């Protein structure tokens, strides 16, 4: 696959609108409380008939300190004992969920996210993994994609060795930036040494894949300062890199008010940082997967994209398109059959539901045929940068040109700007349009009407 990029600052600025990241379509904005436990149970019944493999997501919301940029669902506490009652409820939810799924459905993907999953003790992690393995069918050949999010400040080499023994084989390390001035401004003091020691321990213990997260757009960042961070990261030779655009949305995430807005880099500086990152990583041999993700050419993400099997879900890009996603823990979002569902958001509600033997689902959405069609198109665009309109029309028994006549008018304008081509019955995203893939996907989003609908989303650049 041709992964060439063209960086056009004028074009990027012109298209720098707000819009979804499309980890799902429809997005969580469309979830409603009319979808509850009964609808979720019905979806599981249909899912069991299809007998697809499973992907499990476990949300561990606790953090010892707060990072001011963070937009995750988290609970800040220095008291490690606060996790104990939550873990008891989580064990119970795992039982409640597992009872509904046909035994023997393979767990091909597992992800522990947060918060900080390693906030809990080794013993608690062992008990949680034992509960998952006891209730679901895990692979025993290390072929599963079993990952965990890691804060290098929260682990030791011994803890990383313990995680490997539990069956994890992938790690994602949060770094964001090594510059001390930036770290102080965002309240995340993290040394180069402890980060390198954590990654080295993961390599030593045989983790198959290492991902590192960085963020551009944080206070006091410049091209030169971020270049220093990136050079250090490249010494670690991660298999994957996620370089996220910081979305300053204090109206939605109050903790972001702790940062001085005047210290944030200007849009022009952010663009320059992004350009440097893209040029540096591609010159080092990394493949631009899409959005803010890069991978080595032999990584599974790059190979899946090359073979046309890449997928995108709530954890980002994935190689497991054929799985139903079972989400457990507060605020977690799952995808079972043609539905999305989300758990309650507070510890109190969660305890009340699961202690009564109820699933903690409080909202969600059942996809319509139109939703599923548009999701298929958005997935093709955001994963593979092209759509075969004739094949898509045949698969969904529609005339693509007639069904999407309004959308084609917008695509023509993007084609005139050099973002894409519309030749031989294909939508082909061009090198100039790859960084604006969210904008192209937004053309097919039936729910984005007017400026108000876009206020809940970050800017695309």
Secondary structure, DSSP 8 states (H G I E B T S, - for coil): --------HHHHHHT--B----SSSS-GGG-BTTS-HHHHHHHHHHHHHHT--EEEEEEE-EESS--TT--S--EE-S-TTHHHHHHHHHHHHHHHHHTTS-TT-EEEEEEEEES-GGGS-HHHHHHHHHHHHHHSEE-SSS-SEEEEEEEGGG--HHHHHHHHHHT--EEEEEEE---HHHHHHHT----HHHHHHHHHHHHHTT-SEEEEEEEES-BT--HHHHHHHHHHHHHT--SEEEEEE----TTT-GGGGGS-GGGB--HHHHHHHHHHHHHHHHHTTEEEEETTEEEETTSHHHHHHHHT--EEETTEEES-TT-EEEEESTT-EEEETTEEEEE-SSHHHHHHHHHTT---EEEEEE--HHHHHHHHHHHHHHHHSEEEHHHHHHHHTS-HHHHTHHHHHHHHHHHHTTSEEEETTEEEE-TTTGGGHHHHHHTT-TT--SHHHHTTS-B--
